[in-house]
Amino acid sequence: MTAWEAILLGLVQGLTEFLPISSSAHLRIVGELLGSGDPGAAFTAITQIGTEAAVIIYYRQKIGAILAAWFRALSGRNGTGWRARTGLGPRPGSVDVRHGRPGVVADHDAAMGWYIILGSIPIVVLGLLFEDYIENTFRNLWITVFMLAFFGLLLLLADVFGRQERELTSLTGRSAIGFGLAQALALVPGVSRSGGTITAGLTMGFTRKAAADYSFLLALPAVLGSGFYQLVKTLGEPLPAGAPGWGATIIATIVAFGVGYAVIIGFLKIIGNYSYKPFVFYRFALAGLVVWLLVSGTIDAQGGVA
């Protein structure tokens, strides 16, 4: 892979990571069209470190507040019971509430920290269980086509029929698990990590902004964990034939960071004023394009330009 190809793939990663259109699908498709083949799950995971660094910088104040509150609650400063340590505060109707007793404090940011941990469990478990499928079988472009179209339809239905009333202050353990299961589906190229979690959020009645914010925050542990896992896994080992070298991977990661930061700003402004329909129609169009490329023999479903 040349430096220019690496820049292009980094650009693709940065442009698509936060949009509900599947960055892994785009890297998979563009890699084929460039003639360099599938860049691989390791390349995709490592370049995502760059886009997640953009999330950390953009949400730095919120992330700092969550971490501070989480440690404060865990240390028992909000109370020593399990509800206080998880930021939930006293149970409604409890003796503490009826008599106004101090010492058990609800802390939304502390609870958010636990909800992010809870929501990260499904993708960690499923990622480890299905690692071989994720790195090989699930990267078949026919599967990608189906996922692009099917989950595009689900996003459309959720955006049209979702109540869009709930804010993140109404997040519960059950909804955190729902977000987490949706994120785990993004292990398959074509689903989209943000698309899956945003669809789940809209289905559960969250607003577009709330669903997007939690989607970005929830992705941090899983994506960074996956990226650094692949980084450590590949260090000191010979790269597979045709895999991008370290130089290309670093270039793509840096480009993905810069572009990703700009996309976060633009995306949050767009969903504040418009629906997700343009992204849905784009998914349908991309699925149709890939079908044409496959049927015409331009690209191969398993890898390689015809």
C-alpha positions as CSV (number, residue, x, y, z in Angstrom):
1,M,0.0,0.0,0.0
2,T,1.4,3.4,-1.0
3,A,1.3,6.5,1.1
4,W,-1.4,8.0,-1.1
5,E,-3.6,4.9,-0.7
6,A,-3.1,5.1,3.0
7,I,-4.2,8.8,3.0
8,L,-7.3,7.8,1.0
9,L,-8.2,5.0,3.4
10,G,-7.6,7.3,6.4
11,L,-9.9,9.9,4.8
12,V,-12.5,7.2,4.2
13,Q,-12.2,6.0,7.8
14,G,-12.5,9.6,9.2
15,L,-15.4,10.4,7.0
16,T,-17.4,7.3,7.7
17,E,-16.7,6.2,11.3
18,F,-19.2,8.5,12.9
19,L,-21.8,8.5,10.2
20,P,-24.4,5.7,10.2
21,I,-23.0,4.2,7.0
22,S,-20.4,1.7,8.2
23,S,-16.7,2.7,8.1
24,S,-15.6,-1.0,8.0
25,A,-17.7,-1.5,4.9
26,H,-16.2,1.5,3.1
27,L,-12.7,0.4,4.0
28,R,-13.5,-3.1,2.7
29,I,-14.9,-1.8,-0.6
30,V,-12.4,1.0,-1.2
31,G,-9.5,-1.4,-0.5
32,E,-10.9,-3.6,-3.3
33,L,-11.3,-0.8,-5.8
34,L,-7.7,0.4,-5.1
35,G,-6.4,-3.0,-6.0
36,S,-4.7,-3.4,-2.7
37,G,-7.4,-5.8,-1.5
38,D,-9.2,-6.0,1.8
39,P,-7.0,-3.9,4.3
40,G,-8.0,-6.4,7.0
41,A,-9.7,-6.2,10.4
42,A,-6.4,-5.3,12.1
43,F,-5.9,-2.2,9.9
44,T,-9.5,-1.2,10.4
45,A,-9.3,-1.5,14.2
46,I,-6.0,0.3,14.5
47,T,-7.0,3.3,12.3
48,Q,-10.2,3.6,14.5
49,I,-7.8,4.6,17.3
50,G,-7.4,7.8,15.4
51,T,-11.1,8.5,15.1
52,E,-11.7,7.7,18.8
53,A,-8.9,10.1,19.7
54,A,-11.1,12.7,18.0
55,V,-14.1,11.7,20.2
56,I,-11.9,12.0,23.3
57,I,-10.9,15.6,22.4
58,Y,-14.4,16.7,21.3
59,Y,-16.1,15.2,24.4
60,R,-13.2,15.9,26.8
61,Q,-15.3,17.9,29.3
62,K,-18.0,15.3,29.4
63,I,-15.6,12.4,29.6
64,G,-13.7,14.2,32.4
65,A,-16.9,14.7,34.4
66,I,-17.9,11.1,34.0
67,L,-14.6,9.8,35.1
68,A,-14.4,12.1,38.1
69,A,-18.0,11.3,39.2
70,W,-17.4,7.5,38.7
71,F,-14.4,7.5,40.9
72,R,-16.1,9.7,43.5
73,A,-19.1,7.4,43.7
74,L,-17.0,4.2,43.7
75,S,-15.0,5.5,46.6
76,G,-18.1,5.9,48.7
77,R,-18.2,9.7,48.8
78,N,-21.9,9.7,47.6
79,G,-22.8,7.0,50.1
80,T,-21.6,3.5,50.9
81,G,-24.6,1.5,49.6
82,W,-24.5,-0.1,46.1
83,R,-27.0,2.4,44.7
84,A,-24.8,5.3,45.9
85,R,-21.7,3.7,44.5
86,T,-23.3,3.2,41.1
87,G,-24.7,6.8,41.0
88,L,-28.3,5.7,41.2
89,G,-29.0,7.4,44.5
90,P,-31.8,6.3,46.9
91,R,-34.6,4.1,45.6
92,P,-37.8,6.1,45.0
93,G,-40.1,5.8,48.0
94,S,-37.3,4.5,50.3
95,V,-36.9,5.6,53.9
96,D,-34.0,7.9,52.9
97,V,-36.3,9.8,50.4
98,R,-39.3,10.0,52.7
99,H,-37.4,11.4,55.6
100,G,-34.9,13.5,53.6
101,R,-31.9,11.6,55.0
102,P,-28.6,12.8,53.6
103,G,-25.7,10.6,52.5
104,V,-27.2,8.8,49.5
105,V,-26.7,11.0,46.4
106,A,-27.8,10.4,42.8
107,D,-25.1,11.2,40.3
108,H,-26.0,11.0,36.6
109,D,-22.4,11.2,35.4
110,A,-21.3,8.3,37.8
111,A,-24.2,6.2,36.6
112,M,-23.3,7.0,33.0
113,G,-19.8,5.6,33.6
114,W,-21.4,2.3,34.8
115,Y,-23.8,2.3,31.8
116,I,-20.9,2.7,29.4
117,I,-19.1,-0.3,31.1
118,L,-22.3,-2.3,31.0
119,G,-23.0,-1.5,27.4
120,S,-19.4,-2.5,26.4
121,I,-19.8,-6.1,27.6
122,P,-21.7,-7.5,24.6
123,I,-19.2,-6.4,22.0
124,V,-16.2,-7.6,24.1
125,V,-17.7,-11.1,24.6
126,L,-19.0,-11.5,21.1
127,G,-15.8,-10.1,19.6
128,L,-13.7,-12.7,21.4
129,L,-16.1,-15.5,20.7
130,F,-16.4,-14.8,17.0
131,E,-12.9,-13.4,16.3
132,D,-12.2,-15.7,13.4
133,Y,-15.5,-15.1,11.7
134,I,-15.0,-11.3,12.2
135,E,-11.6,-11.4,10.5
136,N,-12.6,-13.7,7.7
137,T,-16.2,-14.9,7.0
138,F,-18.1,-11.7,7.9
139,R,-15.9,-9.7,5.6
140,N,-17.6,-11.3,2.5
141,L,-19.0,-8.4,0.4
142,W,-22.3,-10.1,-0.1
143,I,-22.8,-10.1,3.6
144,T,-21.8,-6.4,3.6
145,V,-24.4,-5.6,0.9
146,F,-27.2,-7.2,2.9
147,M,-26.2,-5.5,6.1
148,L,-26.0,-2.1,4.4
149,A,-29.5,-2.4,3.0
150,F,-31.2,-4.2,6.0
151,F,-29.8,-2.0,8.7
152,G,-30.5,1.1,6.5
153,L,-34.2,0.1,6.5
154,L,-34.1,-0.4,10.3
155,L,-32.6,3.1,10.7
156,L,-35.3,4.6,8.5
157,L,-38.1,2.9,10.5
158,A,-36.6,3.9,13.8
159,D,-36.2,7.5,12.7
160,V,-39.7,7.8,11.4
161,F,-41.6,6.0,14.1
162,G,-39.3,6.5,17.2
163,R,-40.9,8.8,19.9
164,Q,-37.6,10.8,20.3
165,E,-38.6,12.0,23.8
166,R,-35.9,10.6,26.1
167,E,-32.7,12.3,27.0
168,L,-29.6,10.6,28.4
169,T,-30.7,11.4,32.0
170,S,-33.4,8.7,31.5
171,L,-30.8,6.0,30.6
172,T,-31.2,2.8,32.5
173,G,-29.3,-0.5,32.8
174,R,-31.8,-2.2,30.4
175,S,-31.4,0.5,27.7
176,A,-27.6,0.5,28.2
177,I,-27.6,-3.3,27.4
178,G,-29.9,-2.6,24.4
179,F,-27.3,0.0,23.1
180,G,-24.5,-2.5,23.8
181,L,-26.2,-5.4,21.8
182,A,-26.7,-3.0,18.9
183,Q,-23.1,-1.9,19.0
184,A,-22.0,-5.6,19.0
185,L,-23.7,-6.1,15.7
186,A,-21.3,-3.7,14.1
187,L,-18.6,-6.4,14.3
188,V,-20.0,-7.3,10.9
189,P,-19.0,-4.8,8.1
190,G,-22.1,-3.0,6.8
191,V,-24.0,-2.7,10.0
192,S,-22.2,0.5,11.3
193,R,-21.4,1.0,14.9
194,S,-23.0,4.4,15.1
195,G,-25.9,3.3,12.9
196,G,-26.7,0.3,15.0
197,T,-26.6,2.1,18.3
198,I,-28.4,5.2,17.0
199,T,-31.1,2.9,15.6
200,A,-31.4,1.2,19.0
201,G,-31.6,4.6,20.7
202,L,-34.3,5.9,18.4
203,T,-36.3,2.6,18.8
204,M,-36.1,3.0,22.6
205,G,-37.4,6.6,22.4
206,F,-34.2,8.6,22.7
207,T,-33.8,11.9,20.8
208,R,-31.4,11.9,17.8
209,K,-28.8,14.0,19.7
210,A,-29.0,11.8,22.8
211,A,-28.7,8.6,20.8
212,A,-25.7,10.0,18.8
213,D,-23.9,11.3,22.0
214,Y,-24.2,8.0,23.8
215,S,-23.2,6.1,20.6
216,F,-19.9,8.0,20.5
217,L,-19.2,7.6,24.2
218,L,-20.1,3.9,24.3
219,A,-17.7,3.2,21.4
220,L,-14.7,4.5,23.3
221,P,-13.9,1.4,25.4
222,A,-14.7,-1.1,22.7
223,V,-13.0,0.6,19.8
224,L,-9.9,1.6,21.7
225,G,-9.7,-1.8,23.3
226,S,-10.0,-3.5,19.9
227,G,-7.5,-1.2,18.3
228,F,-4.8,-1.7,21.0
229,Y,-5.5,-5.4,21.1
230,Q,-4.8,-5.7,17.3
231,L,-1.8,-3.4,17.8
232,V,-0.3,-5.6,20.4
233,K,-1.3,-8.7,18.6
234,T,0.5,-7.7,15.4
235,L,3.7,-6.2,17.0
236,G,6.7,-8.4,16.5
237,E,4.9,-10.6,14.0
238,P,5.4,-10.7,10.3
239,L,2.6,-9.0,8.4
240,P,0.4,-11.2,6.3
241,A,1.0,-11.1,2.5
242,G,-0.7,-8.0,1.1
243,A,-1.5,-6.5,4.5
244,P,-0.8,-2.7,4.9
245,G,2.6,-1.9,6.4
246,W,3.1,0.0,9.6
247,G,3.9,3.2,7.8
248,A,0.7,3.1,5.8
249,T,-1.3,2.3,9.0
250,I,0.2,5.2,10.9
251,I,-0.5,7.6,8.1
252,A,-4.1,6.4,7.8
253,T,-4.6,6.7,11.5
254,I,-3.4,10.3,11.6
255,V,-5.6,11.3,8.7
256,A,-8.6,9.6,10.3
257,F,-8.1,11.6,13.4
258,G,-8.2,15.0,11.7
259,V,-11.1,14.2,9.4
260,G,-13.0,12.4,12.1
261,Y,-12.9,15.5,14.4
262,A,-14.4,17.7,11.7
263,V,-17.1,15.1,10.9
264,I,-18.2,14.9,14.6
265,I,-18.9,18.6,14.5
266,G,-20.7,18.5,11.2
267,F,-22.7,15.4,12.0
268,L,-24.1,16.7,15.3
269,K,-25.2,19.9,13.6
270,I,-26.9,18.0,10.8
271,I,-29.0,15.7,13.0
272,G,-30.0,18.7,15.1
273,N,-31.9,20.0,12.1
274,Y,-32.5,17.1,9.8
275,S,-33.5,13.4,9.8
276,Y,-31.3,10.4,9.1
277,K,-33.0,9.8,5.8
278,P,-30.1,11.0,3.6
279,F,-27.8,8.4,5.3
280,V,-30.4,5.7,4.8
281,F,-30.7,6.5,1.0
282,Y,-26.9,6.6,0.8
283,R,-26.7,3.1,2.3
284,F,-29.2,1.8,-0.2
285,A,-27.3,3.3,-3.1
286,L,-24.0,2.0,-1.9
287,A,-25.5,-1.5,-1.5
288,G,-26.7,-1.3,-5.1
289,L,-23.3,-0.1,-6.3
290,V,-21.5,-3.0,-4.6
291,V,-24.0,-5.5,-6.1
292,W,-23.2,-4.1,-9.5
293,L,-19.5,-4.3,-8.9
294,L,-19.8,-7.9,-7.7
295,V,-22.1,-9.1,-10.5
296,S,-20.0,-7.4,-13.2
297,G,-16.9,-9.1,-11.8
298,T,-15.1,-5.8,-11.1
299,I,-14.4,-6.9,-7.5
300,D,-14.5,-10.3,-5.8
301,A,-16.6,-10.9,-2.7
302,Q,-13.8,-12.5,-0.8
303,G,-11.1,-10.1,-1.9
304,G,-9.2,-8.9,-5.0
305,V,-10.1,-6.8,-8.0
306,A,-11.2,-9.0,-11.0
